[in-house]
Amino acid sequence: MIIKNIILSKILNSRSQWTICAKIECDKNILGIASAPSGASTGKHEVKMYKLNDIDKSIYYFEKNIKKFNWKFDSLSDLKNIEKKILKNNNINQVGGNLIIAIEYAILDAWSKYKKIDLFKLIRKDKLTKEICIDTKLLIRPIGNVIGGGAHSGGNNTDFQEFLIICPDVSYEKSLEIIIQVHKEVKKELLKRDKSFSGSKTDEGAWASTLTNYECLIILNKVIKNLSQKYKTSIRIGLDVAASEFFKNGFYNYDKFESSPKIKHNCIKKKLHRDAHIDYILYLVEKFNIYYLEDPVEQNDSEGFEIMKNHLAHKDTLIVGDDLICTNPQLLKKYKDSINSIIVKPNQVGSLLKTIEVLKKCKEYNIKPVFSHRSGETTDSILADLAAGFNVSIIKCGETTGERIVKLNRLLEIDRIN
């Protein structure tokens, strides 16, 4: 496949903010199209989305500096040459991670059309992915985002960013059915218990409640207990604490902290120092049998991650690093002992090659990767093909709004033809 031209433009994401779309013109009149998502809650180790954080400057820089196209692409390893052509001085912040990812996604879209093969199958067969264990019968588990707050809401909502659920023991299709049912039942409970709740949602389609974090877990736990009996399967709770978002001046500054659960260390009203915060999170994990725990402490506290991992070694809880790692292979190598799972968001690192490197290290270190959407999503479904192609068993992309449903529906297709 020969890439003859790249056209960049602006489109709106799910938060009605500008993001970047790439069109790849190839021989045989093949056209690849893809776009990059954007995050509201971002880690300090993420690459810049755009040159000087300005999408127009990124597009202008690319159009000014990259003029001639006759680029060959036959396998994922060819991304190395393409990144070299775009990153002439090897500085990704000159163009931005979102620009690179949009182009690389569009190349993969064109590649799939050129070969007339599903993208996830092309990825599985590629030489570059040989070190990643490929299981063609892999069952991908979706994580549902049911209640939300933090940086994904408009304010006065929960401190924790996401209250999640996952169904580990049923088919993908049945998992979707259960997650959607949980979402509906939780709304009914919130309308009963949260006097300020009127059905509003966060950026990712979760219910935006004004109740405390603890009260939301009580509601979620009640709903999943009832539905677990109905569907005769296990439904587990997850939390994306996104602790960096409310960590300031050495304290975790809660708006929705309740004093009823006992913690070992003292706290000053709703300001919890590190040890008290860790006690509180560990208490919640034990009480609600939480399976998935993302960013439970702020992004600089690798030791705090490790304390939680060791404390919960008797359980199957995933201690998931997002802001700690930012899909960066060097950071994963540095902090591999602090976690047992990571979030994978390719635009965090601005390179599919580095994303693949992260996935290889996950296999080496026995760390479970979780592919994830961003709060500012597009209608691109490529995340589903990446998860299936790279053998990632858990995907986090919500369950409402069109930008997220398109990914879930693509996974349904993959599940049926796999």
Secondary structure, 3 states (H helix, E strand, C coil): CEEEEEEEEEEECCCCCEEEEEEEEEHHHCEEEEECCECCCCCCCCCCCCHHHCHHHHHHHHHHHCCCCCEECCCHHHHHHHHHHHCCCCCHHHCCHHHHHHHHHHHHHHHHHHHCCCHHHHHHHCHHHCCCCCCCCCCCEEEEEEEECHHHCCCCCCCCCEEEEECCCCCHHHHHHHHHHHHHHHHHHHHHHCCCCCCCECCCCCEECCCCHHHHHHHHHHHHHHHHHHHCCCCEEEEECCHHHHEECCEEECCCCCCCCCCCCCCECCEECHHHHHHHHHHHHHHHCCCEEECCCCCCCHHHHHHHHHHCCCCCCEEEECCCCCCCHHHHHHHCCCCCEEEECHHHHCCHHHHHHHHHHHHHHCCEEEEECCCECCCCCHHHHHHHHCCCCEEECCCCCHHHHHHHHHHHHHHHHC
